[in-house]
Amino acid sequence: MDKDRNSDIGLKVVKTPILENCVCPACGMKQPFVKDHEHWKKVKDLSLDKPTLLSVQRISAKCLNPACKRKSFVLPTPGIEKHQRVSIRVKDEALDKNILDNMSYPRTAVSLSRLNTAGSKSSIDR
């Protein structure tokens, strides 16, 4: 039964762009990119066809400044915020419904389910 459920979900891979130089957010030093580690994160996205999950590559870079307290930092991925479990498009859609359409949180969650994205009242509230 899990195979049937997983086949109904679209999975897209999003790779983080790696630049030659990066800037540490803690100390602000521009430095050459040195990879520390990477992991993959699942993020919900909007889709009209079927529920879509993005598999987002998160790459951490080492800070080469010995005076910096932060030893590594995550490179930014366009369209994905650091701690969010949904893409920026989903967040913007929820905000538009809440503010512009004056919808309540539960109605916004139901509306997002029509766009093949699950969203509970508490997640929309956050």
VOLUM-388661 format. One line per 8 residues: number of its first residue (from 1); for each residue x, z negated, y of N, C-alpha, C, O, CB. Coordinates in steps of 0.02 Angstrom, whole numbers. Each point is the difference from the previous one (the first is absolute). Glycine has a CB too. Example, Ala and Ser with C-alpha at 12.3 -4.5 7.8 and 13.67 -1.06 7.14 Angstrom:
BEGIN
1) 660,-390,-284,-45,0,59,45,0,60,52,-33,-1,-147,-29,-58 | 77,98,112,42,-3,59,-39,-37,55,25,-8,55,34,116,-87;
# end
This chain:
BEGIN
1) 41,0,-59,-41,0,59,43,0,63,-20,28,50,-70,-88,-113 | 149,29,61,45,0,57,25,70,17,9,16,59,25,-131,-88 | -24,157,-23,22,68,13,-51,38,40,18,39,45,48,-41,-150 | -131,-8,90,-52,34,38,-1,-23,72,-8,41,46,-59,-30,-151 | 74,-76,116,0,-26,68,60,25,39,-6,18,58,-56,-120,-97 | 122,104,9,60,22,34,-2,74,14,31,23,49,32,-113,-104 | -98,130,14,-3,72,12,-45,15,60,5,54,29,15,-33,-151 | -65,-68,140,-44,10,57,35,-16,66,-28,13,54,-69,-40,-127;
9) 157,-1,71,36,-20,60,55,51,13,40,16,-44,-66,-138,24 | 29,147,82,54,44,19,60,-40,22,-7,-48,37,-76,135,-2 | 142,-68,-58,61,-36,17,47,49,35,16,53,-26,-29,-132,-72 | 34,59,158,47,41,38,63,-40,13,-3,-60,11,-91,125,44 | 151,-32,-58,65,-33,11,22,12,72,0,57,24,31,-43,-147 | -12,-68,157,25,4,69,70,-28,1,10,-59,-14,-127,48,64 | 166,53,-34,69,-23,2,19,-17,72,-19,33,48,48,38,-148 | 10,-124,106,24,-22,66,57,46,22,47,11,-37,-80,-131,12;
17) 28,146,86,55,42,25,63,-42,13,-3,-52,32,-81,131,19 | 140,-55,-76,63,-36,9,41,37,52,15,60,-7,-16,-102,-113 | 18,7,172,39,28,55,74,-17,-10,17,-46,-37,-117,38,115 | 143,44,-43,71,-13,-4,17,-68,31,42,-37,-25,-19,160,28 | -57,-139,52,10,-64,35,-66,-36,3,-53,31,3,149,16,65 | -93,-113,-67,-60,-41,7,15,-57,48,58,-16,14,-97,46,-132 | -15,-62,142,7,-54,49,-30,-63,-31,-57,0,-24,51,80,122 | 45,-133,-99,-23,-65,-25,-51,-28,49,15,-5,59,95,-17,-119;
25) -170,3,36,-50,-28,47,18,-70,26,-26,-20,52,-59,87,-112 | 128,-103,25,18,-68,22,53,1,55,-8,-32,52,-20,-10,-166 | 83,79,103,55,-1,48,2,62,44,34,0,52,30,-70,-132 | -100,123,61,-2,61,40,61,44,-6,8,47,40,-79,-109,37 | 115,49,-124,61,39,-8,-14,65,-38,-30,0,-54,98,-106,55 | -46,162,30,-5,65,-33,59,5,-48,58,-11,19,-118,65,81 | 46,-37,-162,51,-1,-52,-13,54,-52,-56,25,-5,72,-148,23 | 34,142,-57,-12,48,-53,-43,-31,-54,3,-60,-12,107,116,36;
33) -151,-14,-57,-45,-25,-52,38,-19,-63,39,40,-26,-130,33,73 | 79,-134,-71,27,-24,-63,-59,-31,-38,-30,-49,23,149,28,25 | -135,51,-106,-58,-23,-38,13,-67,-33,52,-11,-31,-84,130,11 | -17,-165,27,3,-65,-33,-40,3,-66,28,-12,-54,-16,-47,166 | -76,75,-107,-42,9,-60,-63,39,19,-11,13,59,56,-121,-110 | -86,125,2,-63,34,13,-53,-25,-49,16,-24,-54,45,126,98 | -123,-95,-23,-57,-14,-44,-58,45,20,1,31,53,37,-152,-69 | -88,125,-27,-58,42,12,-60,-44,11,-8,-52,-33,56,146,-36;
41) -91,-75,116,-58,-39,19,-62,46,-3,3,58,20,68,-134,54 | -126,50,-99,-63,37,-2,-40,-14,63,-9,-57,19,8,53,-146 | -24,58,158,-37,-5,63,-62,44,-6,4,56,-25,102,-78,92 | -164,-4,-45,-62,38,-2,-2,49,59,25,-14,54,-84,-82,-110 | 28,155,43,-6,51,52,-70,29,-2,-36,-8,-49,159,34,42 | -143,9,60,-65,33,4,1,66,-37,51,35,1,-73,-91,108 | -33,73,-141,-7,64,-33,-74,15,-9,-40,-45,-14,151,30,-45 | -130,78,65,-70,19,-10,-13,17,-73,-58,-4,-23,53,46,140;
49) 56,-23,-155,-9,21,-69,-6,-58,-48,-51,-9,-34,114,112,61 | -10,-143,-31,1,-57,-47,45,-54,29,40,13,45,-59,63,-144 | 13,-138,73,43,-54,26,74,19,-4,22,27,-51,-108,-111,17 | 123,71,87,70,20,3,44,-61,13,-13,-40,45,-21,154,-4 | 86,-119,-81,52,-50,11,64,36,18,17,52,-28,-71,-133,-53 | 89,53,129,66,26,18,53,-45,-33,-4,-61,6,-39,109,105 | 89,-18,-145,57,-37,-26,56,9,50,32,52,4,-68,-37,-127 | 49,-68,163,45,5,57,68,-30,-19,4,-56,-25,-101,50,105;
57) 149,44,-67,68,-24,-12,22,-43,59,-3,22,57,31,81,-126 | -7,-164,55,23,-47,51,75,-11,-12,20,-26,-51,-134,-31,61 | 155,78,38,73,-5,-6,26,-52,49,-17,0,59,25,121,-96 | 33,-166,11,32,-50,42,72,21,15,36,23,-45,-110,-114,-4 | 93,83,111,68,16,21,37,-64,17,-30,-49,22,-7,161,23 | 103,-112,-56,41,-58,16,18,2,74,13,53,29,33,-56,-146 | -45,-56,148,24,-6,68,75,-13,-4,23,-47,-34,-135,3,78 | 151,86,-11,73,-5,-3,29,-45,54,61,-8,3,-61,122,-51;
65) -42,-144,89,23,-44,53,11,-70,-31,-49,-31,-22,-13,98,113 | 123,-92,-93,12,-66,-31,-32,-58,38,-12,-53,-29,118,98,-15 | -121,-36,108,-30,-53,40,-77,-2,-8,-32,-47,23,127,57,58 | -123,41,-112,-74,4,-7,-23,-46,-56,31,-3,-54,-30,122,95 | -56,-155,-29,-27,-45,-50,-37,38,-56,-4,-25,-56,-6,-63,144 | -16,146,-72,-36,40,-50,49,43,-39,36,40,29,-140,-39,44 | 105,-10,-137,48,38,-43,-25,69,-16,39,47,-8,0,-155,-40 | -106,117,42,-28,66,-14,-68,6,35,-30,-50,18,91,56,-129;
73) -84,56,120,-64,14,32,-29,62,-30,36,43,-26,2,-98,133 | -105,61,-104,-36,56,-29,-4,56,50,-17,-11,59,-49,-66,-133 | 81,138,52,-6,58,43,-73,16,11,-40,-7,-46,150,52,5 | -129,-24,101,-71,16,13,-21,65,-34,39,47,-6,-30,-106,115 | -71,60,-133,-30,59,-30,-57,23,45,-45,-39,15,76,2,-134 | -30,100,141,-54,23,45,-68,-4,-34,-9,22,-56,90,55,112 | -130,-106,-20,-68,-6,-26,-13,-63,-40,-57,-12,-20,54,134,19 | 55,-161,-12,-7,-61,-40,31,-58,39,57,4,22,-55,61,-131;
81) -41,-118,118,28,-60,32,30,-45,-52,-14,6,-60,-70,2,152 | 126,-54,-70,43,-39,-45,-39,-40,-53,14,6,-59,67,-13,152 | -130,-33,-72,-33,-45,-47,-71,22,-18,-35,-37,-35,104,-54,82 | -90,149,-26,-68,23,-13,-8,28,-70,48,28,-28,-61,-5,150 | -47,-29,-150,-15,30,-65,-43,62,7,-20,30,-50,28,-143,-1 | -20,133,113,-36,62,14,40,40,51,41,-28,36,-154,-26,-60 | 101,120,25,36,41,48,-28,-11,71,-53,-30,8,76,116,-98 | 12,-62,139,-21,-7,70,-66,37,11,-40,-21,41,161,10,-4;
89) -131,66,-74,-63,38,7,-60,-42,-20,-52,2,33,114,103,-56 | -56,-144,-31,-55,-43,-23,-13,-54,52,-57,-15,17,86,38,-138 | 25,-53,146,-7,-53,50,-33,26,64,-43,-33,28,144,-23,-75 | -80,115,70,-30,30,60,-74,16,-11,-41,-9,45,153,56,-14 | -129,-22,-91,-70,15,-15,-43,-63,1,-55,1,27,93,96,-97 | -12,-151,42,-37,-64,0,-9,-26,71,-53,-24,18,98,-2,-132 | 7,31,155,-5,-23,70,-50,43,39,-38,-26,41,156,-14,-47 | -116,105,-6,-48,44,35,-71,-18,-18,-44,-2,44,128,94,-44;
97) -97,-106,-63,-67,-18,-21,-21,-67,30,-58,-8,21,74,72,-127 | 29,-112,107,-16,-67,27,-11,2,75,-49,-30,25,115,-21,-117 | -22,84,128,-2,-4,73,-45,55,30,-45,-15,39,161,-34,-40 | -104,112,-17,-37,54,31,-72,5,-26,-46,12,39,154,48,-25 | -116,-68,-80,-67,6,-29,-37,-67,-2,-59,-3,-19,100,98,-49 | -7,-150,87,-29,-67,2,-29,-20,-68,-55,-26,-5,30,42,127 | 64,-4,-175,-22,-17,-68,29,-68,-19,54,-20,24,-61,142,-55 | -29,-158,-12,25,-64,-25,53,13,-53,6,56,-25,-118,-112,50;
105) 149,4,-43,52,6,-51,-27,22,-68,28,45,-31,36,-133,92 | -119,57,-85,-26,22,-65,-23,73,0,11,36,-49,-46,-153,28 | 3,139,76,-21,71,4,60,46,3,-2,55,-27,-104,-90,84 | 159,14,-23,61,41,3,31,6,-70,23,54,-19,-3,-91,138 | -21,-17,-158,27,2,-68,-40,49,-43,30,37,-39,9,-156,51 | -105,119,-6,-42,47,-38,14,71,23,4,45,-42,-94,-133,28 | 98,98,79,14,66,27,67,27,-25,7,59,-15,-74,-87,116 | 117,-16,-106,65,21,-25,-3,17,-74,38,43,-23,18,-114,110;
113) -100,39,-124,-6,16,-71,-27,71,-9,15,33,-50,-34,-154,22 | -19,146,76,-24,69,-3,58,49,11,-3,58,-22,-109,-95,64 | 165,15,-9,59,41,10,52,-12,-55,59,14,9,-80,-16,115 | -2,-26,-180,42,-13,-59,57,-48,15,54,7,-28,-83,106,-13 | 16,-162,84,48,-52,14,-35,-66,-2,-49,-11,35,119,88,36 | -46,-122,-113,-30,-66,-5,25,-41,59,58,3,19,-66,4,-145 | -36,-47,153,20,-44,54,-49,-58,3,-59,9,12,110,86,52 | -26,-155,-75,-44,-58,3,-6,-23,72,37,21,44,-4,-55,-161;
121) -82,-11,129,-10,-27,67,62,-35,25,19,7,58,-141,-19,-83 | 154,-27,-20,59,-38,22,58,46,16,37,-13,47,-74,-83,-117 | 47,150,31,56,45,16,-12,38,64,47,13,37,-25,-1,-159 | -85,5,137,-15,34,62,7,-48,58,23,19,54,-102,59,-113 | 60,-141,48,8,-52,52,73,-10,18,17,-9,59,-121,-47,-101 | 149,58,-8,72,-7,13,25,59,39,59,4,17,-44,-70,-121;
# end
